[in-house]
């Protein structure tokens, strides 16, 4: 899936029996999300440089930062998706969702959430609703207030506030929301309304894609 210049790939496997650790009966299934950020996702890989102890330390530090971000994204992805899955239908089971971030120009979590929700539906996992996710950047000055849906990284850096939302539109339930920065209550209400509409639009596009794919794979539609 592509969201502007941000590109993600998602795969779903399971449900499978829980085999790790001491086996215990679970009344509901478990969702296991993982995120891998490719080395060239954010910046080109430097080549032709002389290797030094300082450069090795910097490389190790960068690797630790990437690992921390991968875990942060995986945890947020789990929170956004879990409420949409009928996990009570999968006792003793685990559903694995693996996301690969190929290119990151902002909104990686939103792209991953929408892509993963589409992959879950395509895999036949029982859902309460599909999840659409969007991001909004607020650029405000003394005269104007601009809302930018799915901003780039550069636009996020210039924003006074960035909001992110994941939504099940049919149930009108938010599964995840975050606000970073400063925003007035009245502006927050308007920003939230814009995000609700944007998330609903994304979910509708996911449904259309799923229906089109199902129709194309139906042998009855072959000429």
N, C-alpha and C positions, 0 to 999 in steps of 0.2 A: 504494500500500500504506500502511496505517496501523498504527503501533505506538504505542498509547496516543494521545497528542496529536501525535505526530510523523507527518508525512505526506510521502511521497516518490513521485515518478513516474519510471519508467525506460523507456527505449527502446533497442532493439538494431538495428543495421544491419550489413550485410555477411553473409558475408565479401566483401571487395572487394580488388581488386588494389592493392598498395602503389605509390603514385605520387609520394610526397613524397621529396625528397632523391635521392641517387644510387641508382638501382635495383640491388639486390643480391639474389641468390637466398637465401631463408631456408628452412632445412630444416623449420622449424616456423612456424606463423602467429604473428601479433602481436595482443595485446589492448590496445586503447586505451580507457581509461576517463576520463570527464570528469564533474565535479560542478559544478552551478550552484546557488548559494544565493540564493533570491529575497530582495529587500530587506526584506520583511515577515515572513521566516521566524522570526526570533528575537524581534523587538520591533516594535511599531507605528511607522510612519514619522512623525516629528515634522513638524507643519505649522504655518503661521502665525507662525514665528519670524523675527526680524530677522536678515538675513544679515550676518555680520561676517567679518573675516579669520580670527579664532579659530575660528569655527564651520566655515569652509571647510577649515581645517587639520585640524580634528577629523574632518570628513567624509572627507577624503582618507586620513587615518590609518585610519579605519574601513574604507574600501574596500580598502586594502592588507591589513588583517587578514583581511577576507573572502576576498580572492584567495589569501592564504597558506593559509587553512583549506580552501578549495576544492581546492587542489593537494594538501594533506595527505590529505584524504579520498579524492581520486582515486588517489593512490599506494597508500593502504591498501586501497582497493577492488580495485585491480589485483592486489595480493598475495593477497587473499582469494579472488579468482575464478580467477586463472590456473591454479592446480593442478587445478581441476575441469574444465577444457576440454581436449578432445583436439586440441590445437593442431598436432600432427604431421599431422593430416588436412587442414590448411589452409596448405600451403607457399605462399609469395609473397603471402599474403593478410593482411588486417587485419580484425579484428572490433571494431566500435565499440560501446561501452556508454555511454549518456548518462543521467545521473541529475539530476533537479531536486528540490532540497529545498524543499518548499512550507512546511512548518512544523516547527520544531525544539524539542522539549521533552525532549531526551535520546535517546541511542541512534540518532543519525542514521546512523552508519556501519553499524550492525547492520541497520537497516531497509533501507538502500541495498543491502547485500550480499544479503539474502534476496530483495528485489524484483528485483535484477539477475539473480540465479540463476534465478528463475522466468521472467523475460523471455527469458533465453538458451534455456531449455528450450522455451518456447512458440515461439521463433523457429526451432526445429529444429536448433540448434547441437549438435554431438556433445559429450556430457559424460561424464566418468567417474562423476559423481554430482552431485546438487543440493547446494547449500550453504545451510545454515541458520545464522543468526548471532544471538547473544543477548549481553546485558550483565548483570552482577550487581554489586550494591552491598552492601558489608559495613558494617553498623552495629553496632559493638561497644562495650560498656562493661564495667565490672568484674563484672557479673552475667550479662548476656545477650549473645548474638551472633545477629543477625538477617541473613538473606540475602534480598535483594530482587531478583527477576528483572525485567529491563527497567525500571529505575528512571526516574523523572522527573529533570529537571535539579535540582530542589530536593532530592530524595533523594540525588542524587550529591554535591551540595555538603555534605551532612551526613554522608556516608560516610567511613569511615577508609580504605577501599580499594575500587577499582572494577576489575573484571575484564571483559574482552571476548573473545569467542571466535567463530570461524567454523569449521564442522565439516561434513565429508562423512561422514554417519553410516553409510552402507553399507560404506564402506572403513575406518571408524573412524580417519579422518585429520583432524587439525586443519590448516586452511589459514592461520589467523591467530589469534594470541592475544596479549593485552597485559594488563599488570598495572600499576595506578597507585595508589600508596599503600603502607601497611605492613600485612603480614599474617603470621601465624605459619604455619610449614610444615604443621602438622596441620590448621589451618583452611583453608589453601590446597587441600589434598587434598579436603576436603568441598565447598568452593566449586567446584572443578573438576568434581566428580561432578555437582553440581547443574546446572552449565552444560552438560555433555555431554547430560544428559537434556533440558534445555530446548531446546538446538539440534536434537536429534533430533526433538522434538515439532514444532518449527517446520518442519523439512524435510518431515515427514509431512503437515502441513497444506498445504504447497506442492504436494506430489504429488497430494493429494486434489483441490485446486483445479484442477490441470492436467488430471487425468483427467475431472473434471466438465465442464470447458470443451471438451475433445476430444469427449466424449460428446454434448454439446449441439450441437456444430457438425457432427456426423456426419449426413449426409442419410438414412442408413438408420434413424435413430432418429426421423425426422419422421413425424408421424401424418397 
